[in-house]
Amino acid sequence: MSKYVQASPKPLLDQVNEPRDLRTLPESDLGQFTEELRRELIEAVSVTGGHLGAGLGVVELTVALHWVFNTPEDRLIWDVGHQAYPHKIITGRRDGIRTLRQPGGLSGFTKRSESEYDPFGAGHSSTSISAGLGMAVARDLKGGDNNVIAVIGDGAMSAGMAYEAINNAGARDERLIVILNDNDMSIAPPTGALSAYLARVTSSGSYLYVRDIAKQLAKRLPKSWERRAARVEEYTRHLWQGGAWFEELGFYYIGPIDGHDYNHLLPVLKNVRDARQGPILVHVVTKKGHGWAPAEDTADKCHAVAKFNVVTGAQIKPKANAPSYTKVFGQSLIEEAREDERVVAITAAMPSGTGVDLFGAEFPQRTFDVGIAEQHAVTFAAGLASEGMKPFCAIYSTFLQRAYDQVVHDVSIQKLPVRFPIDRAGLVGADGATHAGSFDVAYLGCLPEFVVMAAADEAELKHMVATAVAYDEGPIAFRYPRGEGVGVEMPERGSVLELGRGRVVREGTSVALLSLGTRLAECLKAADELATYGLSATVADARFAKPLDKDLVTQLARNHEVLVTVEEGSVGGFSSYVLQHLAETGALDGGLKVRPMVLPDAYLDHGKPDQMYRDSGLDSEGIVKTVFHALGRDMVAAGAGERA
């Protein structure tokens, strides 16, 4: 039973195509509209899967913001972006909401090219305040008068970038509204009716006016009196409310207020909208997964879900044919840690996504979740390594980009043996360009003496975990994709690989296919296809991008007419090291035909990973076509003649 009284039996959601329509509704109808919006969100995500819990928690806040502010002229920036599903429904995208994260459909995050109501794209967290401050400064430079509102929460305040932005914004005088969506009561719970009353009063124009007069009067008093008056005002307010930290940094703090109660939300938002001072921070407390029992009852509040049954909440997941790479990593690290007490694991707010949760269940004292703070995670790991520990700093490929300076200066230059398990390497499907692990081989491989490995299958991943534990000479990374393995037989324990040594998986004579990572399976399929055309193919697994197995590359170049390198990464990665070696040794002078196969030089939108690789030419068919192109032969003619 809804806590709201339905003001009208007529569906209101059907009447709202854009926020301007929402603003025509009387306040008394917002409760009914909210319930309809929440139902629409649940039903849509049940079809597509995606991030559900955060969106459920901000339904009331989303409605209130669009009802009070004049979007899109007033800029509304959603941090992270996965909070924004209700926002998408309200802002003219309801018809496409069931295409969310599907090929050709809506993005799972805010995206500038998708709607004028998305003024800033967000796939990574903690960027909203910085972007909002930039927009506020630009507005003032252009003589504008619109509001800029940044909504930050769902753990994003644990990142250093958010504090850097607050520090900068607080030192300036631009009007900027920051909504702190505190959805796990990480700062302070609301203190009931008195807190709500104080929030309304202290955000009102009259209070701000009186407060400003008091400040001006205090400045005319002797300095000791001025300081005493300011302290009394500050102490009195924060005795009831908290938020002194934000005030010290230059923000006017309001809250905490109940983010699910329009009686609390609307008056405060109206007051801050009309205030002519800034920056202002409104502390709103919400409940992740709010309004849907299956989400409220789960540990992660249905943060990210597969397709599910709307009634029961049971998720519909395809039956796995092989263990996921993430699970293989977590279990392999546990096995190694049982033998070596120096092994520790670090995650940046992604324990289940990286498999560190499995490790943490057995070794809680050796597991460290540092929050959304990748920079800190890397340097923290460097500190552990400097004292003889064996830290595994498990961060997605796309998120490790955020800590690149720390990787270079704090780890690589000092040759500290930090181990980097890099999950989500390559294309990730539904999360799209912001989460694709396209660049790690290129940005790590260019660092001196940095070891970079890529697992071809789940058994190889197990060996690479063991190799990383054993390697103490400097930093080492190993990459692996999202999803399940290929179903190979698993060893009982990982073996330490010889550094910089690949392996030949299949012997051939005319064509060499040299793979780095999980495209190895496609290379084997391509070799089978090439055999039907009378072309014998060697298939090799490089294992290491760095140090490169130069002997293997030289052997393949010397004994084959065509050498094709295949990798799930950008230009500038593995193939670049192969070509560098071939050029330096003169192997290209003898007529060797070399073709590097990499991801396109473009940001790829969300889709199904298999189709995305197919479209990129990185499947068996694409490999075969590349071989024929290198040979200068026509596949159709070859098929007609040689298969006859």
C-alpha positions as CSV (number, residue, x, y, z in Angstrom):
1,M,0.0,0.0,0.0
2,S,1.4,3.4,-1.0
3,K,2.0,6.0,1.7
4,Y,0.7,8.5,-0.7
5,V,-3.0,9.2,-1.2
6,Q,-3.8,9.0,-4.9
7,A,-5.2,12.4,-5.9
8,S,-6.4,11.2,-9.3
9,P,-7.4,7.8,-10.7
10,K,-6.1,8.9,-14.1
11,P,-2.5,7.8,-14.9
12,L,-0.4,10.9,-14.6
13,L,2.8,9.4,-16.2
14,D,1.0,9.3,-19.5
15,Q,0.5,13.1,-19.3
16,V,4.2,13.9,-18.7
17,N,6.4,13.7,-21.8
18,E,8.9,16.3,-20.5
19,P,9.6,18.2,-17.3
20,R,7.6,21.2,-18.4
21,D,4.5,18.8,-18.3
22,L,5.5,17.7,-14.8
23,R,5.6,21.3,-13.6
24,T,1.9,21.8,-14.6
25,L,0.9,19.2,-12.0
26,P,-0.2,20.4,-8.6
27,E,1.9,19.4,-5.6
28,S,-1.0,17.2,-4.4
29,D,-0.5,15.0,-7.5
30,L,3.2,14.4,-7.0
31,G,2.6,11.4,-4.8
32,Q,0.6,9.5,-7.4
33,F,3.0,10.5,-10.1
34,T,5.9,9.2,-8.0
35,E,4.3,5.8,-7.5
36,E,3.6,5.5,-11.3
37,L,7.2,6.4,-12.1
38,R,8.6,3.9,-9.6
39,R,6.4,1.1,-11.2
40,E,7.5,2.1,-14.7
41,L,11.2,2.0,-13.6
42,I,10.8,-1.5,-12.0
43,E,9.0,-2.9,-15.0
44,A,11.5,-1.4,-17.5
45,V,14.6,-2.7,-15.7
46,S,12.9,-6.1,-15.3
47,V,13.0,-6.4,-19.1
48,T,16.5,-4.9,-19.7
49,G,18.5,-5.5,-16.5
50,G,20.7,-2.7,-15.3
51,H,21.3,-0.5,-12.3
52,L,18.1,-0.5,-10.3
53,G,18.7,0.2,-6.6
54,A,20.1,3.7,-6.9
55,G,17.3,4.8,-9.3
56,L,14.7,3.5,-6.9
57,G,16.2,5.6,-4.1
58,V,16.0,8.9,-6.0
59,V,12.6,8.7,-7.5
60,E,11.2,11.4,-5.2
61,L,14.3,13.5,-5.5
62,T,14.2,13.3,-9.3
63,V,10.6,14.4,-9.4
64,A,11.2,17.2,-6.9
65,L,14.2,18.6,-8.8
66,H,12.4,18.7,-12.2
67,W,9.3,20.1,-10.6
68,V,11.1,22.9,-8.8
69,F,13.8,23.8,-11.2
70,N,13.5,24.9,-14.8
71,T,15.3,22.1,-16.6
72,P,17.0,22.0,-19.1
73,E,17.8,25.7,-18.8
74,D,18.7,24.9,-15.2
75,R,21.5,22.4,-15.5
76,L,20.9,19.1,-13.6
77,I,24.0,16.9,-13.4
78,W,23.7,13.3,-12.2
79,D,26.9,11.9,-10.7
80,V,27.8,8.3,-11.9
81,G,24.8,8.3,-14.2
82,H,23.2,5.1,-13.0
83,Q,20.9,7.1,-10.7
84,A,19.4,8.7,-13.7
85,Y,16.9,6.1,-15.0
86,P,13.9,7.9,-13.5
87,H,15.3,11.1,-15.0
88,K,15.4,9.5,-18.4
89,I,11.8,8.5,-18.1
90,I,10.7,12.1,-17.2
91,T,12.9,13.8,-19.9
92,G,11.2,12.5,-23.1
93,R,12.8,9.0,-23.2
94,R,10.1,6.9,-21.7
95,D,9.3,5.3,-25.1
96,G,12.9,4.0,-25.3
97,I,13.4,3.0,-21.7
98,R,12.9,-0.7,-22.5
99,T,15.8,-0.4,-24.9
100,L,18.1,0.6,-21.9
101,R,21.6,-0.8,-22.4
102,Q,20.4,-2.8,-25.5
103,P,22.1,-2.5,-28.9
104,G,21.0,0.8,-30.5
105,G,19.0,1.7,-27.4
106,L,19.4,4.2,-24.5
107,S,22.7,4.4,-22.6
108,G,22.8,3.1,-19.0
109,F,24.3,6.4,-18.0
110,T,23.7,10.1,-18.8
111,K,24.9,11.0,-22.3
112,R,25.2,14.5,-23.8
113,S,24.4,13.2,-27.3
114,E,21.2,11.5,-26.1
115,S,19.3,14.4,-24.6
116,E,19.5,18.2,-23.9
117,Y,18.5,17.2,-20.3
118,D,21.9,15.4,-19.9
119,P,24.3,18.4,-19.7
120,F,27.2,16.2,-18.8
121,G,27.9,12.5,-19.4
122,A,28.8,10.3,-16.5
123,G,30.0,6.7,-16.5
124,H,32.6,7.1,-13.8
125,S,31.8,8.7,-10.4
126,S,32.6,11.9,-8.6
127,T,32.7,14.3,-11.5
128,S,29.5,16.2,-11.0
129,I,30.7,19.0,-8.7
130,S,33.8,19.7,-10.9
131,A,31.6,19.8,-14.0
132,G,28.9,21.9,-12.2
133,L,31.4,24.4,-11.0
134,G,32.7,24.8,-14.6
135,M,29.2,25.4,-15.8
136,A,28.5,27.9,-13.1
137,V,31.7,29.9,-13.9
138,A,30.8,29.7,-17.6
139,R,27.3,31.0,-16.8
140,D,28.6,34.0,-14.9
141,L,31.2,34.8,-17.6
142,K,28.4,34.9,-20.1
143,G,26.1,36.9,-17.9
144,G,23.5,34.1,-17.4
145,D,21.2,33.5,-14.5
146,N,20.3,29.8,-14.6
147,N,20.8,27.4,-11.7
148,V,23.4,24.6,-11.8
149,I,22.6,21.5,-9.6
150,A,25.0,18.6,-9.1
151,V,23.6,15.4,-7.5
152,I,26.3,13.3,-6.0
153,G,26.0,10.2,-3.9
154,D,25.9,6.4,-4.0
155,G,29.5,6.3,-2.6
156,A,30.8,9.0,-5.0
157,M,31.8,11.2,-2.1
158,S,34.5,8.8,-1.2
159,A,36.6,9.9,-4.2
160,G,39.3,12.5,-3.9
161,M,38.0,14.4,-7.0
162,A,34.8,15.3,-5.2
163,Y,36.7,16.9,-2.3
164,E,39.0,18.7,-4.7
165,A,35.9,20.2,-6.4
166,I,34.3,21.1,-3.1
167,N,37.5,22.8,-2.0
168,N,37.7,24.8,-5.2
169,A,34.0,25.7,-5.3
170,G,34.0,26.8,-1.6
171,A,36.9,29.2,-2.3
172,R,34.9,30.9,-5.0
173,D,31.5,32.7,-5.0
174,E,29.6,31.2,-7.9
175,R,26.0,30.1,-7.3
176,L,26.2,26.3,-7.3
177,I,23.8,23.8,-5.7
178,V,25.1,20.4,-4.6
179,I,22.7,17.7,-3.6
180,L,24.4,15.2,-1.4
181,N,22.3,12.0,-1.9
182,D,23.3,10.2,1.2
183,N,21.8,6.8,0.5
184,D,23.5,4.7,3.2
185,M,23.4,7.2,6.0
186,S,27.2,7.4,5.7
187,I,27.3,11.0,7.1
188,A,24.3,11.4,9.4
189,P,20.7,10.3,9.6
190,P,17.9,12.8,9.6
191,T,16.9,13.8,13.1
192,G,13.1,13.9,12.6
193,A,10.7,16.8,12.5
194,L,13.0,19.3,14.2
195,S,15.7,18.6,11.6
196,A,13.3,19.1,8.8
197,Y,12.0,22.4,10.3
198,L,15.5,23.7,10.8
199,A,16.4,22.8,7.2
200,R,13.4,24.8,5.9
201,V,14.2,27.8,8.1
202,T,17.9,27.9,7.5
203,S,17.4,27.6,3.7
204,S,14.8,30.4,3.6
205,G,15.5,33.8,2.1
206,S,14.6,35.6,5.3
207,Y,17.1,33.6,7.3
208,L,19.8,34.1,4.7
209,Y,19.0,37.8,4.7
210,V,19.2,38.1,8.5
211,R,22.3,36.0,8.6
212,D,24.0,38.3,6.1
213,I,23.0,41.4,8.1
214,A,24.5,39.8,11.2
215,K,27.7,39.1,9.3
216,Q,27.9,42.7,8.0
217,L,27.2,44.0,11.5
218,A,29.8,41.7,13.0
219,K,32.4,43.1,10.7
220,R,31.8,46.6,12.2
221,L,32.5,45.3,15.7
222,P,36.0,44.8,17.2
223,K,37.8,41.8,15.7
224,S,37.4,39.7,18.9
225,W,33.6,40.4,19.0
226,E,33.3,39.5,15.2
227,R,35.0,36.2,15.7
228,R,32.9,35.4,18.8
229,A,29.6,36.3,17.0
230,A,30.5,34.1,14.0
231,R,31.4,31.2,16.3
232,V,28.1,31.4,18.2
233,E,26.1,31.4,14.9
234,E,28.1,28.5,13.5
235,Y,28.0,26.5,16.8
236,T,24.3,27.0,17.3
237,R,23.4,25.8,13.8
238,H,25.7,22.8,13.7
239,L,24.8,21.7,17.2
240,W,21.4,20.8,15.7
241,Q,22.4,20.0,12.1
242,G,26.0,18.9,11.6
243,G,27.8,19.9,8.4
244,A,30.5,22.0,9.9
245,W,33.0,20.4,7.6
246,F,31.2,21.7,4.5
247,E,30.9,25.1,6.1
248,E,34.6,25.2,6.8
249,L,35.2,24.6,3.1
250,G,33.0,27.5,2.1
251,F,29.6,25.8,1.4
252,Y,26.4,26.8,3.0
253,Y,25.1,23.5,4.5
254,I,21.4,22.6,4.8
255,G,20.1,19.3,6.1
256,P,19.9,16.4,6.6
257,I,16.4,16.1,5.2
258,D,14.3,13.1,4.2
259,G,14.7,12.5,0.5
260,H,11.5,10.6,0.3
261,D,9.2,13.2,1.8
262,Y,8.0,16.0,-0.4
263,N,7.0,18.1,2.6
264,H,10.7,18.2,3.4
265,L,12.1,18.3,-0.1
266,L,10.1,20.9,-1.9
267,P,10.3,23.9,0.5
268,V,14.1,23.5,0.8
269,L,14.7,23.1,-2.9
270,K,12.5,26.2,-3.6
271,N,14.5,28.1,-1.1
272,V,17.9,27.2,-2.5
273,R,16.6,27.8,-6.0
274,D,15.7,31.4,-5.1
275,A,18.8,32.1,-3.0
276,R,21.3,34.5,-4.5
277,Q,24.3,33.1,-2.8
278,G,26.4,30.1,-3.3
279,P,27.7,27.5,-3.1
280,I,25.1,25.6,-1.2
281,L,25.1,21.9,-0.2
282,V,21.8,20.2,0.6
283,H,22.2,17.0,2.5
284,V,19.4,14.6,1.4
285,V,19.1,11.2,3.0
286,T,17.5,8.5,0.8
287,K,17.2,4.7,0.9
288,K,18.7,2.8,-1.9
289,G,16.1,0.4,-3.4
290,H,13.3,2.4,-1.7
291,G,9.8,1.4,-2.6
292,W,10.3,-2.1,-3.8
293,A,10.6,-4.8,-1.1
294,P,12.9,-7.2,-3.1
295,A,15.5,-4.5,-3.4
296,E,15.2,-3.2,0.1
297,D,15.7,-6.8,1.4
298,T,19.0,-7.5,-0.5
299,A,22.4,-6.6,0.8
300,D,23.4,-4.5,-2.2
301,K,19.8,-3.1,-2.6
302,C,19.7,-4.5,-6.2
303,H,22.5,-2.2,-7.3
304,A,22.9,-4.0,-10.6
305,V,20.5,-6.7,-11.7
306,A,19.9,-9.1,-14.6
307,K,16.4,-9.4,-16.0
308,F,14.0,-10.3,-13.2
309,N,10.5,-11.3,-12.1
310,V,8.7,-8.1,-11.1
311,V,6.6,-9.9,-8.5
312,T,9.2,-12.0,-6.7
313,G,12.4,-10.1,-7.7
314,A,14.1,-13.3,-8.7
315,Q,16.7,-12.6,-11.3
316,I,16.7,-14.5,-14.6
317,K,20.4,-15.4,-15.3
318,P,21.5,-17.7,-18.0
319,K,23.0,-20.9,-16.8
320,A,26.8,-20.7,-16.9
321,N,28.8,-23.2,-18.9
322,A,32.0,-22.3,-17.2
323,P,33.1,-20.2,-14.2
324,S,33.4,-16.5,-14.6
325,Y,36.9,-15.0,-14.9
326,T,36.1,-12.9,-11.9
327,K,35.3,-15.9,-9.8
328,V,38.4,-17.8,-11.0
329,F,40.6,-14.9,-10.0
330,G,39.0,-14.7,-6.5
331,Q,39.3,-18.4,-5.9
332,S,42.9,-18.6,-7.3
333,L,44.0,-15.7,-5.0
334,I,42.5,-17.5,-2.0
335,E,44.5,-20.6,-2.8
336,E,47.7,-18.6,-3.1
337,A,47.0,-16.6,0.1
338,R,46.6,-19.9,2.1
339,E,50.2,-20.6,1.3
340,D,51.6,-17.0,1.5
341,E,50.4,-14.8,4.4
342,R,51.8,-11.7,2.7
343,V,49.1,-11.8,0.0
344,V,46.5,-9.0,0.5
345,A,43.7,-7.8,-1.7
346,I,42.5,-4.2,-2.4
347,T,39.4,-3.0,-4.1
348,A,38.0,0.4,-4.9
349,A,34.4,-0.1,-3.9
350,M,33.9,-3.1,-6.2
351,P,34.4,-6.2,-4.0
352,S,31.9,-8.4,-5.8
353,G,32.7,-7.0,-9.3
354,T,36.4,-7.9,-8.8
355,G,36.1,-11.2,-6.9
356,V,37.7,-9.6,-3.8
357,D,34.5,-10.4,-1.9
358,L,35.4,-14.1,-2.1
359,F,38.9,-13.4,-0.8
360,G,37.5,-11.1,1.9
361,A,35.1,-13.9,3.2
362,E,38.2,-16.0,4.1
363,F,40.7,-13.3,4.8
364,P,38.8,-10.3,6.2
365,Q,41.9,-8.9,7.9
366,R,43.8,-9.0,4.6
367,T,41.1,-7.3,2.5
368,F,40.8,-3.6,2.0
369,D,37.9,-1.7,0.4
370,V,39.1,1.9,0.1
371,G,35.9,3.3,-1.5
372,I,35.7,5.0,-4.9
373,A,39.3,6.1,-4.6
374,E,41.4,4.4,-7.2
375,Q,44.3,6.9,-6.8
376,H,44.5,6.1,-3.1
377,A,44.1,2.4,-3.7
378,V,47.2,2.3,-6.0
379,T,49.5,4.3,-3.6
380,F,48.1,2.4,-0.6
381,A,49.1,-0.8,-2.4
382,A,52.6,0.8,-3.1
383,G,53.0,1.4,0.6
384,L,52.1,-2.2,1.4
385,A,54.5,-3.4,-1.2
386,S,57.3,-1.3,0.1
387,E,57.0,-3.1,3.4
388,G,57.2,-6.6,1.9
389,M,53.5,-7.4,1.5
390,K,52.1,-8.8,-1.8
391,P,49.2,-6.5,-2.6
392,F,46.8,-7.4,-5.4
393,C,45.1,-4.1,-6.4
394,A,42.0,-5.3,-8.2
395,I,40.6,-2.5,-10.3
396,Y,38.6,-2.6,-13.6
397,S,40.6,-1.6,-16.7
398,T,38.5,1.6,-17.2
399,F,38.8,2.6,-13.6
400,L,42.5,2.1,-13.4
401,Q,42.8,4.9,-15.9
402,R,41.9,7.3,-13.0
403,A,45.0,6.3,-11.1
404,Y,47.5,6.5,-13.9
405,D,49.7,9.1,-12.3
406,Q,50.0,6.9,-9.2
407,V,50.8,3.8,-11.3
408,V,53.6,5.7,-12.9
409,H,55.1,7.7,-10.0
410,D,54.3,5.7,-6.9
411,V,54.6,2.2,-8.3
412,S,56.5,2.0,-11.6
413,I,59.3,4.5,-11.0
414,Q,60.0,2.9,-7.6
415,K,59.8,-0.6,-9.1
416,L,57.4,-1.7,-6.3
417,P,55.9,-5.2,-6.8
418,V,52.2,-4.2,-6.8
419,R,50.1,-6.7,-8.6
420,F,47.3,-5.4,-10.8
421,P,44.4,-7.9,-11.6
422,I,42.6,-6.0,-14.4
423,D,39.0,-7.1,-14.7
424,R,36.7,-6.0,-17.6
425,A,39.5,-6.0,-20.1
426,G,38.3,-5.5,-23.7
427,L,34.6,-4.7,-24.6
428,V,32.1,-5.0,-21.8
429,G,28.8,-4.9,-23.6
430,A,25.9,-3.1,-22.0
431,D,27.9,-0.6,-20.0
432,G,29.3,0.8,-23.2
433,A,32.2,3.1,-23.9
434,T,32.7,4.5,-20.4
435,H,33.4,1.0,-19.1
436,A,35.3,-0.6,-21.9
437,G,38.8,-1.8,-21.1
438,S,40.4,-0.8,-24.3
439,F,43.6,1.0,-23.3
440,D,45.4,-0.8,-20.5
441,V,47.9,-2.7,-22.6
442,A,48.9,0.6,-24.3
443,Y,49.1,2.7,-21.1
444,L,50.8,0.1,-19.0
445,G,53.1,-1.4,-21.6
446,C,54.8,1.9,-22.3
447,L,56.1,2.0,-18.7
448,P,59.7,0.7,-18.3
449,E,60.0,-2.8,-16.8
450,F,56.2,-3.2,-16.3
451,V,55.1,-6.8,-16.8
452,V,51.8,-7.1,-18.7
453,M,50.0,-10.4,-19.2
454,A,46.7,-11.4,-20.7
455,A,44.8,-14.6,-20.0
456,A,43.6,-16.6,-23.0
457,D,41.2,-18.7,-20.8
458,E,40.4,-19.4,-17.2
459,A,43.2,-21.9,-16.7
460,E,45.7,-19.3,-17.9
461,L,44.3,-16.8,-15.5
462,K,44.9,-19.2,-12.7
463,H,48.5,-19.6,-13.8
464,M,48.9,-15.8,-14.0
465,V,47.7,-15.3,-10.4
466,A,50.4,-17.7,-9.3
467,T,52.9,-15.9,-11.5
468,A,52.1,-12.6,-10.0
469,V,52.4,-13.9,-6.4
470,A,55.9,-15.2,-7.3
471,Y,57.1,-12.1,-9.1
472,D,58.9,-9.7,-6.8
473,E,61.0,-7.6,-9.2
474,G,58.5,-4.9,-9.9
475,P,54.9,-4.1,-10.9
476,I,53.0,-6.8,-12.8
477,A,49.5,-6.7,-14.4
478,F,47.3,-9.4,-15.8
479,R,44.1,-8.7,-17.7
480,Y,40.9,-10.8,-18.3
481,P,37.5,-10.1,-19.6
482,R,34.0,-9.8,-18.1
483,G,31.9,-13.0,-18.3
484,E,32.5,-16.7,-18.2
485,G,35.5,-18.6,-19.3
486,V,35.6,-20.9,-22.3
487,G,35.2,-24.2,-20.4
488,V,38.7,-25.5,-20.4
489,E,39.9,-28.1,-17.9
490,M,41.1,-26.3,-14.8
491,P,44.4,-27.2,-12.9
492,E,44.2,-27.9,-9.2
493,R,46.8,-25.1,-8.6
494,G,48.2,-22.4,-10.8
495,S,51.8,-22.8,-12.1
496,V,54.3,-20.0,-12.3
497,L,54.8,-19.1,-15.9
498,E,58.3,-18.4,-17.4
499,L,58.5,-14.6,-17.7
500,G,58.1,-13.4,-21.3
501,R,57.4,-16.8,-22.8
502,G,54.4,-17.5,-25.0
503,R,53.2,-20.9,-26.3
504,V,52.3,-22.4,-29.6
505,V,48.9,-24.0,-29.4
506,R,48.7,-25.4,-33.0
507,E,51.4,-25.9,-35.6
508,G,51.0,-24.8,-39.2
509,T,53.1,-23.7,-42.2
510,S,51.9,-20.7,-44.1
511,V,49.9,-18.4,-41.8
512,A,50.7,-17.4,-38.2
513,L,48.0,-16.1,-35.9
514,L,49.5,-14.6,-32.7
515,S,46.9,-13.8,-30.1
516,L,47.0,-11.9,-26.8
517,G,44.1,-12.6,-24.5
518,T,40.8,-14.4,-25.1
519,R,40.7,-13.9,-28.9
520,L,42.7,-17.2,-28.9
521,A,39.5,-19.2,-29.2
522,E,38.5,-17.1,-32.3
523,C,42.0,-17.7,-33.8
524,L,41.6,-21.4,-33.4
525,K,38.2,-21.2,-35.2
526,A,39.9,-19.1,-37.9
527,A,42.6,-21.7,-38.3
528,D,40.0,-24.4,-38.9
529,E,38.3,-22.2,-41.5
530,L,41.6,-21.4,-43.2
531,A,42.3,-25.1,-43.5
532,T,39.2,-25.5,-45.6
533,Y,40.9,-23.2,-48.1
534,G,44.1,-25.1,-48.0
535,L,45.9,-22.7,-45.8
536,S,47.8,-24.2,-42.8
537,A,47.9,-21.9,-39.8
538,T,50.0,-21.8,-36.7
539,V,48.2,-20.5,-33.7
540,A,50.2,-19.0,-30.8
541,D,49.2,-17.5,-27.4
542,A,51.6,-14.6,-26.6
543,R,50.6,-14.6,-22.9
544,F,52.9,-11.6,-22.3
545,A,52.6,-8.3,-24.0
546,K,55.6,-7.2,-22.0
547,P,58.3,-8.6,-21.9
548,L,57.6,-9.7,-25.4
549,D,58.5,-13.2,-26.4
550,K,60.9,-12.1,-29.1
551,D,62.1,-15.6,-29.9
552,L,58.5,-16.7,-30.6
553,V,57.8,-13.6,-32.8
554,T,61.0,-14.1,-34.7
555,Q,60.2,-17.8,-35.3
556,L,56.7,-17.0,-36.5
557,A,58.0,-14.3,-38.8
558,R,60.7,-16.5,-40.3
559,N,58.6,-19.6,-41.0
560,H,55.3,-18.1,-42.3
561,E,54.2,-15.9,-45.2
562,V,51.6,-14.0,-43.1
563,L,51.7,-13.0,-39.5
564,V,48.5,-11.7,-37.9
565,T,48.4,-10.3,-34.4
566,V,45.0,-10.3,-32.6
567,E,44.2,-8.4,-29.4
568,E,41.2,-7.0,-27.5
569,G,42.7,-3.5,-27.1
570,S,43.5,-0.2,-28.8
571,V,46.2,0.7,-31.3
572,G,49.5,1.2,-29.5
573,G,49.3,-2.0,-27.5
574,F,50.6,-5.5,-28.1
575,S,50.8,-5.3,-31.9
576,S,53.0,-2.2,-31.6
577,Y,55.6,-4.1,-29.6
578,V,55.5,-6.9,-32.2
579,L,56.0,-4.5,-35.1
580,Q,58.7,-2.6,-33.2
581,H,60.7,-5.9,-32.8
582,L,60.2,-6.9,-36.4
583,A,61.3,-3.5,-37.7
584,E,64.4,-3.5,-35.4
585,T,65.5,-7.0,-36.5
586,G,64.8,-6.4,-40.2
587,A,62.2,-9.2,-40.4
588,L,60.0,-6.9,-42.4
589,D,62.6,-6.5,-45.1
590,G,62.1,-10.1,-46.4
591,G,58.6,-9.6,-47.6
592,L,56.8,-10.8,-44.5
593,K,53.1,-9.8,-44.6
594,V,52.1,-8.5,-41.1
595,R,48.6,-7.4,-40.2
596,P,47.8,-6.1,-36.7
597,M,44.2,-6.5,-35.6
598,V,43.0,-4.2,-32.8
599,L,39.8,-2.5,-31.7
600,P,38.6,0.4,-33.9
601,D,40.0,3.9,-33.2
602,A,36.6,4.9,-31.9
603,Y,34.5,4.8,-28.7
604,L,32.0,2.0,-29.2
605,D,28.4,2.2,-27.8
606,H,26.8,-0.5,-25.7
607,G,25.8,-3.8,-27.3
608,K,26.3,-7.5,-27.0
609,P,30.0,-8.2,-26.7
610,D,30.0,-11.0,-29.3
611,Q,28.4,-8.7,-31.9
612,M,30.6,-5.8,-30.9
613,Y,33.7,-7.9,-31.6
614,R,32.2,-9.2,-34.8
615,D,31.5,-5.6,-35.9
616,S,35.1,-4.8,-35.0
617,G,36.4,-7.6,-37.2
618,L,37.9,-9.4,-34.2
619,D,36.0,-12.7,-34.7
620,S,37.1,-15.8,-36.7
621,E,35.5,-14.5,-39.9
622,G,37.3,-11.2,-39.6
623,I,40.6,-12.9,-39.0
624,V,40.1,-15.1,-42.1
625,K,39.3,-12.0,-44.2
626,T,42.4,-10.3,-42.9
627,V,44.6,-13.3,-43.9
628,F,43.1,-13.3,-47.4
629,H,43.6,-9.5,-47.7
630,A,47.3,-9.9,-46.7
631,L,47.7,-12.6,-49.3
632,G,46.0,-10.4,-52.0
633,R,43.6,-13.2,-52.7
634,D,39.8,-13.2,-53.1
635,M,38.0,-15.3,-50.5
636,V,35.0,-15.9,-52.8
637,A,37.1,-17.1,-55.7
638,A,39.3,-19.1,-53.4
639,G,36.2,-20.8,-51.8
640,A,34.8,-21.6,-55.2
641,G,38.0,-23.1,-56.6
642,E,39.7,-24.7,-53.6
643,R,36.6,-26.2,-51.9
644,A,35.4,-27.7,-55.2
